[in-house]
């Protein structure tokens, strides 16, 4: 069995720690140090570490843990109270990038489907990075933190719906679209019900 991935993990931990300390010293989020380390070690710069199945699994697992911890520390009452505000912020966060992304892509190609796809892709937010930064700054439980988190979640839901529509535009039916919406509603209904049950 090839254990070279252990060296990769060691290098990642070392460089992330070093750059996180540097960004922390200049009063920037430590998450930024991790991003810089990834750019330097990855194919974009020195190409020391290449993506593999183990690293992808660990990365996805880490994101799940971050979001799980954020969910544990989030007040459901505050989250639900600001739903209207989250929807308004998220709607602007979808419409504006979608419009400008579509227009920017149109400068390079006349394929409207491709232009729309590009616009939809850049509407997605990196909620995990946002959550990690808010937790580090101890702002996750504040009104501003809740607004950012809530808007990010709603933004991603809208982005997923739009992306599903365009990727399945050739064989999309009303039934399949309804099933997609129903799955999202059931997921959040179950999550909220479980949270209320444990309060």
Residue pairs with C-beta under 8 A, 6 or more apart in sequence:
5 52
5 54
5 55
8 49
8 52
8 55
9 55
9 58
11 41
11 48
11 49
12 37
12 38
12 41
12 49
12 55
15 37
15 40
15 41
16 33
16 34
16 37
16 38
18 33
18 37
19 32
19 33
19 34
19 36
19 37
20 30
20 31
20 33
20 34
20 37
21 30
21 33
22 33
23 29
23 30
23 32
23 33
23 36
24 30
24 33
29 132
29 133
29 136
29 137
30 136
31 129
31 132
31 133
31 136
35 129
39 45
40 46
41 48
41 49
42 48
42 49
42 50
43 50
49 55
63 128
66 128
66 131
66 132
66 135
67 127
67 128
67 131
69 135
70 131
70 135
70 140
70 149
71 195
73 135
73 140
73 141
74 140
74 141
74 146
74 149
75 141
75 146
76 192
76 195
76 196
76 199
78 141
78 143
78 146
79 146
79 149
79 150
80 192
82 143
82 146
82 147
82 150
83 150
85 147
85 150
85 151
86 147
86 150
86 151
86 153
86 154
87 154
89 147
89 150
89 151
89 154
90 150
90 151
90 152
90 153
90 154
90 155
90 158
91 158
93 123
93 125
93 151
93 155
94 123
94 155
94 158
94 159
94 162
97 119
97 122
97 123
98 119
98 120
98 122
98 123
98 162
99 119
100 119
101 115
101 118
101 119
101 120
101 121
101 122
101 123
102 115
102 116
102 118
102 119
104 118
105 114
105 115
105 118
105 119
106 112
106 115
109 115
113 166
113 169
116 166
117 166
120 159
120 162
120 163
120 166
121 163
123 155
123 158
123 159
123 162
124 155
124 156
124 159
124 163
125 152
125 155
125 156
125 159
127 149
127 152
127 153
127 156
130 148
130 149
130 152
131 140
131 149
134 140
134 145
134 148
134 149
139 145
140 146
140 149
157 184
160 184
161 180
161 181
161 184
164 177
164 180
165 172
165 177
168 176
